[in-house]
Amino acid sequence: MLEELLEHGESSAIACFRERFKPDDLAETLVAFANGSGGTAVIGVTGRVRPRVEGVSNVIAAEEAALEAALACTPPLVLPLPQAHEHTQGTVLLIEVPPGMPHVYSLHGKYLRRDGPTNAPLSPHELRQLLLDRGEVGWERLCPDDVQLVDLDPAKIEQYVARIGAAAEMDPYAWLFRRGCLARNPDGTYKPTNAGMLLFARDTERDYPQCEITLVRYTGLEMSDEFERVDIRTALPDQVRRAEVWLNEHMRRGSRMIGLQRDDWTEYPPAAVREALVNAVAHRDYTVRGEGIRIAMFADRLEVYSPGRLPGHVTLDNIAEERFSRNETLVQVLADLGLIERLGYGINRMQRQMADAGLPPPEFRETAAGFLVTLRGKALSMTPRAGIDTSAWEVQGLNPRQIDALIFLTENRRITNRDLQELAPDVSPETIRRDLADLVDRGLILKIGQKRATYYILR
């Protein structure tokens, strides 16, 4: 990627700066990128960069200056961390402005766009159209009236700061301010924004009852009285982690034997499920009260519903190509934590993962007040040729060798110690004997014959 950037030079998506750049020049370019389809600023870093703080490296000093430039924009730009790369001519710093930024940005009252390799003012018509296309909600940057810094959990902030590293460790509150998680009071102190509370609050449920994920597993094709349910009401990063674990635990999984090789399958590609989950958490409309994210698992499909219709200029027709971030602060912090990718290609990845698994593409639908994603999974009735659902065996605590033995028996009338030894050649004969004896004790198989004539069948 770096070689391509440097080879093609400046363009509508690339701008190059020397090490002694003027912060306003970089800020103007970042504004122009943000008001368009994004872009990358390439900054040369050499020994001539003068660190602001003694002992701080030139790269960190350049990062600091770039982040200050982003903060000087109106509204402040929340961007991915600058990335340093070694090049044949030295070190360069890449500042990326992702596509689909949610606001219209300016610097000192100037609204700019990228025109080839230069920055140009937006015409009145272009500015008016951009304002109409993007809108200006900004709810996540607003500060609730009755919250203070003490409402944030220091442990959650520490974990986040440790993930960022030196850029945030020097002044954690200043970093959270840059990210949009804090705002400044007139006296210079900090106060949490809505985004900061959703991400780091001690008690999210108290102030944001709509911030919840409800997960339900039904046994059949429709809603019924037979189901498992859990409600998760915590800060967003923890919500994502806990919901992902629950979904993986409640997916049907199985295996089949192809010769002596075991072929595993899952009801849905775990990566596609994760994309649907994190997209719902990151992009839902948190101003919608009285309703949270609902994820329902049926025998043939997974449905992920999030409050709020598609944002900005995104429609069902262009959802795979267009980028628009309703909650840029939430998206960026979740990206900092490694829970989501800022580039915005989640829909494309979900489509590819479903196709690779031989499943239908994801289905997208807008409802009266929300957005629904449906993933179609493996068929409920599995034949031996298609695979065996092993979920119940895993719940019972059977080890992989024992599950392989049961799969073998569904495709063959009997199994011997020697058969299982061939399936697990690195395991001792005594361990194989204990595995089969345990299956007999559990009532899953029957032992037939004695000594060398012994074999086992399904009960």
RALINLIN-V941860 format. One record per residue. RES is the residue in three letters. SS is DSSP state (h for helix, s for strand, l for the rest). PHI is phi in radians with two decimals (999 if undefined). BURIAL is # if it has 9 or more other C-alpha atoms within 8 Angstrom, else .. Layout:
BEGIN
RES & SS & PHI & BURIAL
RES & SS & PHI & BURIAL
END
This chain:
BEGIN
MET & l & 999 & .
LEU & h & -1.07 & .
GLU & h & -1.06 & .
GLU & h & -1.13 & .
LEU & h & -1.03 & #
LEU & h & -1.24 & .
GLU & h & -1.23 & .
HIS & h & -1.49 & .
GLY & l & 1.25 & #
GLU & l & -1.25 & #
SER & l & -2.77 & #
SER & l & -1.18 & #
ALA & l & -2.08 & #
ILE & s & -2.38 & #
ALA & s & -2.37 & #
CYS & s & -1.99 & #
PHE & s & -2.30 & #
ARG & l & -1.35 & .
GLU & l & -1.12 & #
ARG & l & -1.71 & .
PHE & l & -1.36 & .
LYS & l & -1.50 & .
PRO & h & -0.93 & #
ASP & h & -1.17 & .
ASP & h & -1.13 & .
LEU & h & -1.15 & #
ALA & h & -1.06 & #
GLU & h & -1.06 & #
THR & h & -1.18 & #
LEU & h & -1.08 & #
VAL & h & -1.07 & #
ALA & h & -1.09 & #
PHE & h & -1.07 & #
ALA & h & -1.13 & #
ASN & l & -1.40 & #
GLY & l & -2.04 & #
SER & l & -1.82 & #
GLY & l & 1.51 & #
GLY & s & 3.02 & #
THR & s & -2.28 & #
ALA & s & -1.69 & #
VAL & s & -1.88 & #
ILE & s & -1.98 & #
GLY & s & -1.35 & #
VAL & s & -2.16 & #
THR & l & -2.29 & #
GLY & l & -1.19 & .
ARG & l & -1.51 & .
VAL & l & -1.23 & #
ARG & l & -1.65 & .
PRO & l & -1.09 & #
ARG & l & -1.28 & .
VAL & l & -2.07 & .
GLU & l & -1.06 & .
GLY & l & 1.61 & .
VAL & l & -1.54 & #
SER & l & -1.17 & .
ASN & h & -1.08 & #
VAL & h & -1.11 & #
ILE & h & -1.11 & #
ALA & h & -1.10 & #
ALA & h & -1.18 & #
GLU & h & -1.04 & #
GLU & h & -1.06 & #
ALA & h & -1.13 & #
ALA & h & -1.16 & #
LEU & h & -1.19 & .
GLU & h & -1.12 & #
ALA & h & -1.10 & #
ALA & h & -1.12 & #
LEU & h & -1.25 & #
ALA & h & -1.29 & #
CYS & l & -1.25 & #
THR & s & -2.16 & #
PRO & l & -1.20 & .
PRO & l & -0.99 & #
LEU & l & -1.43 & .
VAL & l & -1.81 & #
LEU & l & -2.11 & #
PRO & l & -1.07 & #
LEU & l & -1.05 & .
PRO & l & -1.01 & #
GLN & s & -2.04 & .
ALA & s & -1.57 & #
HIS & s & -2.35 & #
GLU & s & -1.42 & .
HIS & s & -2.29 & .
THR & l & -1.04 & .
GLN & l & -1.75 & .
GLY & s & 2.34 & #
THR & s & -1.76 & #
VAL & s & -2.15 & #
LEU & s & -1.98 & #
LEU & s & -1.78 & #
ILE & s & -1.92 & #
GLU & s & -1.75 & #
VAL & s & -1.85 & #
PRO & l & -1.16 & #
PRO & l & -1.24 & #
GLY & l & 1.33 & #
MET & l & -1.14 & #
PRO & l & -1.50 & #
HIS & l & -2.02 & #
VAL & l & -1.83 & #
TYR & l & -1.92 & #
SER & s & -2.52 & #
LEU & s & -2.37 & #
HIS & l & 0.91 & .
GLY & l & 1.47 & .
LYS & s & -1.72 & .
TYR & l & -1.79 & #
LEU & s & -2.11 & #
ARG & s & -2.36 & #
ARG & s & -1.61 & #
ASP & s & -2.11 & .
GLY & l & 1.11 & #
PRO & l & -1.54 & #
THR & s & -2.16 & .
ASN & s & -1.76 & #
ALA & s & -2.30 & #
PRO & s & -1.14 & .
LEU & l & -1.28 & #
SER & l & -1.25 & .
PRO & h & -0.92 & .
HIS & h & -1.15 & .
GLU & h & -1.11 & .
LEU & h & -1.12 & #
ARG & h & -1.09 & .
GLN & h & -1.17 & .
LEU & h & -1.15 & #
LEU & h & -1.10 & #
LEU & h & -1.18 & .
ASP & h & -1.18 & .
ARG & h & -1.70 & #
GLY & l & 1.22 & #
GLU & l & -2.42 & .
VAL & l & -1.55 & .
GLY & l & 1.14 & .
TRP & h & -1.09 & .
GLU & h & -1.18 & #
ARG & h & -1.57 & #
LEU & l & -1.34 & .
CYS & l & -1.86 & #
PRO & l & -1.06 & .
ASP & l & -1.22 & .
ASP & l & -1.92 & .
VAL & l & -2.12 & #
GLN & l & -2.40 & .
LEU & h & -1.03 & .
VAL & h & -1.15 & .
ASP & h & -1.37 & #
LEU & s & -1.57 & #
ASP & l & -1.55 & #
PRO & h & -1.01 & .
ALA & h & -1.13 & .
LYS & h & -1.16 & .
ILE & h & -1.15 & #
GLU & h & -1.07 & .
GLN & h & -1.09 & .
TYR & h & -1.17 & #
VAL & h & -1.07 & #
ALA & h & -1.08 & #
ARG & h & -1.17 & .
ILE & h & -1.24 & #
GLY & l & 1.72 & .
ALA & h & -1.01 & .
ALA & h & -1.03 & #
ALA & h & -1.72 & #
GLU & h & -1.19 & #
MET & l & -1.11 & .
ASP & l & -2.73 & .
PRO & h & -0.96 & #
TYR & h & -1.16 & .
ALA & h & -1.10 & .
TRP & h & -1.16 & #
LEU & h & -1.11 & #
PHE & h & -1.12 & #
ARG & h & -1.08 & #
ARG & h & -1.32 & #
GLY & l & 1.61 & #
CYS & l & -1.50 & #
LEU & s & -2.28 & #
ALA & s & -2.17 & #
ARG & s & -1.71 & #
ASN & l & -1.35 & .
PRO & l & -0.98 & .
ASP & l & -1.51 & .
GLY & l & 1.60 & .
THR & l & -1.37 & .
TYR & s & -1.84 & #
LYS & s & -2.50 & #
PRO & s & -1.18 & #
THR & l & -1.55 & #
ASN & h & -1.02 & #
ALA & h & -1.09 & #
GLY & h & -1.05 & #
MET & h & -1.18 & #
LEU & h & -1.08 & #
LEU & h & -1.59 & #
PHE & h & -2.29 & #
ALA & s & -1.16 & #
ARG & l & -1.16 & .
ASP & l & -2.33 & #
THR & h & -1.21 & #
GLU & h & -1.08 & #
ARG & h & -1.08 & .
ASP & h & -1.67 & .
TYR & l & -2.33 & .
PRO & l & -1.09 & #
GLN & l & -1.35 & #
CYS & l & -1.51 & #
GLU & l & -2.57 & #
ILE & s & -2.13 & #
THR & s & -1.86 & #
LEU & s & -2.00 & #
VAL & s & -2.34 & #
ARG & s & -2.05 & #
TYR & s & -1.69 & #
THR & l & -1.42 & #
GLY & l & -1.97 & .
LEU & l & -1.52 & .
GLU & l & -2.33 & .
MET & l & -1.08 & .
SER & l & -2.66 & .
ASP & l & -1.40 & .
GLU & l & -1.74 & .
PHE & s & -2.83 & #
GLU & s & -1.97 & .
ARG & s & -2.46 & .
VAL & s & -2.53 & .
ASP & s & -1.98 & .
ILE & s & -1.95 & #
ARG & l & -2.23 & #
THR & l & -2.40 & #
ALA & l & -1.08 & #
LEU & h & -1.00 & #
PRO & h & -1.02 & #
ASP & h & -1.19 & .
GLN & h & -0.99 & #
VAL & h & -1.05 & #
ARG & h & -1.11 & .
ARG & h & -1.18 & #
ALA & h & -1.15 & #
GLU & h & -1.13 & #
VAL & h & -1.08 & .
TRP & h & -1.08 & .
LEU & h & -1.13 & .
ASN & h & -1.13 & .
GLU & h & -1.23 & .
HIS & h & -1.78 & .
MET & l & -1.39 & #
ARG & l & -1.21 & #
ARG & s & -2.25 & #
GLY & s & -2.78 & #
SER & s & -2.65 & #
ARG & s & -2.52 & #
MET & s & -1.71 & #
ILE & s & -1.98 & .
GLY & l & 1.17 & .
LEU & l & -1.79 & .
GLN & s & -1.77 & .
ARG & s & -1.70 & #
ASP & s & -1.89 & .
ASP & s & -1.63 & .
TRP & s & -2.43 & .
THR & s & -2.19 & #
GLU & l & -1.02 & #
TYR & l & -2.38 & #
PRO & l & -1.09 & #
PRO & h & -0.95 & .
ALA & h & -1.17 & .
ALA & h & -1.21 & #
VAL & h & -1.10 & #
ARG & h & -1.11 & #
GLU & h & -1.07 & #
ALA & h & -1.09 & #
LEU & h & -1.16 & #
VAL & h & -1.18 & #
ASN & h & -1.12 & #
ALA & h & -1.11 & #
VAL & h & -1.21 & #
ALA & h & -1.35 & #
HIS & h & -1.98 & #
ARG & l & -1.20 & #
ASP & l & -1.62 & #
TYR & l & -1.38 & #
THR & l & -1.38 & .
VAL & l & -1.35 & #
ARG & l & -1.72 & .
GLY & l & 1.47 & .
GLU & l & -2.67 & .
GLY & l & -1.98 & #
ILE & s & -1.35 & #
ARG & s & -2.11 & #
ILE & s & -2.16 & #
ALA & s & -2.06 & #
MET & s & -1.83 & #
PHE & l & -1.91 & #
ALA & l & -1.16 & #
ASP & l & -2.17 & #
ARG & s & -2.80 & #
LEU & s & -2.14 & #
GLU & s & -2.01 & #
VAL & s & -2.09 & #
TYR & s & -1.92 & #
SER & s & -2.24 & #
PRO & s & -1.16 & #
GLY & l & 1.78 & #
ARG & l & -1.35 & #
LEU & l & -1.03 & #
PRO & l & -1.53 & #
GLY & l & 0.94 & #
HIS & l & -1.61 & .
VAL & l & -1.33 & #
THR & l & -2.25 & .
LEU & l & -1.10 & .
ASP & l & -1.35 & .
ASN & l & -1.99 & .
ILE & l & -1.05 & #
ALA & l & -1.42 & .
GLU & l & -1.83 & .
GLU & l & -1.53 & #
ARG & l & -2.18 & #
PHE & l & -2.70 & #
SER & l & -1.87 & #
ARG & l & -1.16 & #
ASN & l & -2.12 & #
GLU & h & -1.15 & #
THR & h & -1.18 & #
LEU & h & -1.04 & #
VAL & h & -1.08 & #
GLN & h & -1.19 & #
VAL & h & -1.19 & #
LEU & h & -1.10 & #
ALA & h & -1.21 & #
ASP & h & -1.00 & #
LEU & l & -1.45 & #
GLY & l & 1.37 & .
LEU & l & -1.63 & #
ILE & l & -2.71 & #
GLU & l & -1.75 & #
ARG & l & -1.22 & #
LEU & l & -1.10 & .
GLY & l & 1.47 & .
TYR & l & -1.81 & .
GLY & h & -1.06 & #
ILE & h & -1.12 & #
ASN & h & -1.08 & .
ARG & h & -1.12 & #
MET & h & -1.06 & #
GLN & h & -1.10 & #
ARG & h & -1.17 & .
GLN & h & -1.15 & #
MET & h & -1.15 & #
ALA & h & -1.13 & #
ASP & h & -1.10 & .
ALA & l & -1.50 & .
GLY & l & 1.28 & .
LEU & l & -1.94 & #
PRO & l & -1.09 & .
PRO & l & -1.16 & #
PRO & l & -1.03 & #
GLU & s & -1.91 & .
PHE & s & -2.10 & #
ARG & s & -2.58 & .
GLU & s & -1.57 & #
THR & l & -1.78 & .
ALA & l & -1.05 & .
ALA & l & -2.38 & .
GLY & s & -2.78 & #
PHE & s & -2.38 & #
LEU & s & -2.14 & #
VAL & s & -1.96 & #
THR & s & -2.13 & #
LEU & s & -1.93 & #
ARG & s & -1.59 & #
GLY & l & -1.82 & #
LYS & l & -1.14 & #
ALA & l & -1.08 & .
LEU & l & -1.18 & .
SER & l & -1.49 & .
MET & l & -1.82 & #
THR & l & -1.53 & .
PRO & l & -0.95 & #
ARG & l & -1.21 & .
ALA & l & -1.42 & .
GLY & l & 2.45 & #
ILE & s & -2.00 & #
ASP & s & -1.29 & #
THR & l & -1.79 & #
SER & h & -1.00 & #
ALA & h & -1.11 & .
TRP & h & -1.16 & #
GLU & h & -1.16 & #
VAL & h & -1.08 & .
GLN & l & -1.27 & .
GLY & l & 1.55 & .
LEU & l & -1.19 & #
ASN & l & -1.44 & .
PRO & h & -0.99 & .
ARG & h & -1.16 & #
GLN & h & -1.15 & #
ILE & h & -1.13 & #
ASP & h & -1.05 & #
ALA & h & -1.12 & #
LEU & h & -1.20 & #
ILE & h & -1.10 & #
PHE & h & -1.02 & #
LEU & h & -1.24 & #
THR & h & -1.28 & #
GLU & h & -1.92 & .
ASN & l & -2.41 & .
ARG & l & -1.30 & .
ARG & l & -2.58 & #
ILE & s & -2.43 & #
THR & l & -2.03 & #
ASN & h & -0.99 & #
ARG & h & -1.16 & .
ASP & h & -1.04 & .
LEU & h & -1.20 & #
GLN & h & -1.11 & #
GLU & h & -1.22 & .
LEU & h & -1.27 & #
ALA & l & -2.30 & .
PRO & l & -1.17 & .
ASP & l & -1.57 & .
VAL & l & -1.80 & .
SER & l & -1.24 & .
PRO & h & -1.00 & .
GLU & h & -1.15 & .
THR & h & -1.15 & .
ILE & h & -1.07 & #
ARG & h & -1.08 & #
ARG & h & -1.16 & .
ASP & h & -1.05 & #
LEU & h & -1.22 & #
ALA & h & -1.09 & .
ASP & h & -1.16 & .
LEU & h & -1.14 & #
VAL & h & -1.12 & #
ASP & h & -1.09 & .
ARG & l & -1.36 & .
GLY & l & 1.41 & .
LEU & l & -1.58 & #
ILE & s & -2.37 & #
LEU & s & -1.98 & #
LYS & s & -1.64 & #
ILE & s & -2.10 & .
GLY & l & 1.48 & .
GLN & l & -2.31 & .
LYS & h & 0.87 & .
ARG & h & -1.21 & .
ALA & h & -1.54 & .
THR & l & -1.24 & #
TYR & s & -2.54 & #
TYR & s & -2.30 & #
ILE & s & -2.26 & #
LEU & s & -1.20 & #
ARG & l & -1.30 & .
END
